[in-house]
Amino acid sequence: MERDIRALCRERPEALGLAVIVANTRGPLRGQEVLKNVVIDQTNMKRAFERLRFAVLCATNIGKDAMMALFRIVPTFSEYPPSYRRIAVVFAGHGVEGALCAHDGTVPIDEIFDRFQPGNCHPSIGGIPKLFFIDSCRGKQKMEPVVVERGATAVPSKVVSPRGNILVAYSTLEGYKAHEAEEGGIWATELSKQLLHDKSLPDIIVSVNQTLMVKFQNSALSLYLQQPECNLTINECINLLKESREECPSLGEASSNYGTSSLAQKLIPQLATSRPSRYEAGNHDNGQHDSFNVDGTEYYQQLLHTYVREGMIQNYKEHQEKLPFGDKILYRTRIEGTLGEDV
């Protein structure tokens, strides 16, 4: 798992930060339904964060021990490139009061948050914001709508607090259920769209709430009423879209540490294709398996296209070796006609 994060940082030294997206379709309790559509949520959130220039690590149907290991390694990892100034964690799956679910048990949510507190993180990321987006039930109660009549009112060295600088956005209130539709979780689907808006992150979260409340005015949709909640102690303004468009000031240092060419620094992949890591394993038939995916394939494909266009044959030879074997053969066949037999 740590090696996956290290490989991801080497492939994406220019990234704005790391986003870890966990989707668990099954819970540990008898009678809990299989949430097949949380994988759609994972795909939507992955696409959104990649467009926001995050390096993305996806984990699907991992057990409680793997979840605890993941949430231990991410905050204590010591080799994040200098450009990484945000850490985001997304969870979609079953939940109970005070805990997130795996197929073989639960993970206390407060314990996860505690590991990401500034005093418990590696110093290189201790002072940066940690962003949590959690789409899961937080209890068994079903929220009933109330009709209100019109007119009613309703990272350089710095001093930081040992606790705080964390944003936690939940899809529902504590004690209540969260709902999903065919296209994925009701809240996560809307959030993945609005993360790409040019607004501050707190404003986006409020805008998601507003959009959902408008939808819940439909009597059919009011059956799926849920009230999202956000708790934050972040100490800086966060506009992810605006940040994703900025040139990273530490890119030169990142390239010297991670061996990325100056041309690669100028290329920001908007949509990357995942490739399986060595952690992909298990029984895919019953949904109970552990898998981790690291993005990067399309990143190198973009590099190769640029090298072809600019006639940089030697750069092409070096970077095409980093593609997965099947993609390497396919890609070589596709552009051999452009470069000739020398490639």
Buried (B, 14 or more C-beta within 10 A) or exposed (E): BBEBBBBBBBBBBBBBBBBBBBBBBBBBEEEBEEBEBBBBBBBBBBBBBBBBBBBBBBBBBBBBEBBBBBBBBBBBBEBBBBBBBBBBBBBBBBBBEEBBBBBBBBBEBEEBBBBBBBEBBEEBBBBBBBBBBBBBBBBEEEBEEEEEEEEEEEBEEEEBEEEBBBBBBBBBBEEBBBBBEEEBBBBBBBBBBBBBBEBBBBBBBBBBBEBBEEBBEEEEBBEBBBBBBBEBEBBEEBBBBEBBEEEBEBBEBBBEBBEBBEBBBEBBBEEBBBBEBEBBEBEEEEBBBBBBBBBBBBBBBBBBBBBBEEEBBEBBEBBBEBBBEEBBEEBBEEBEEEBEEEB
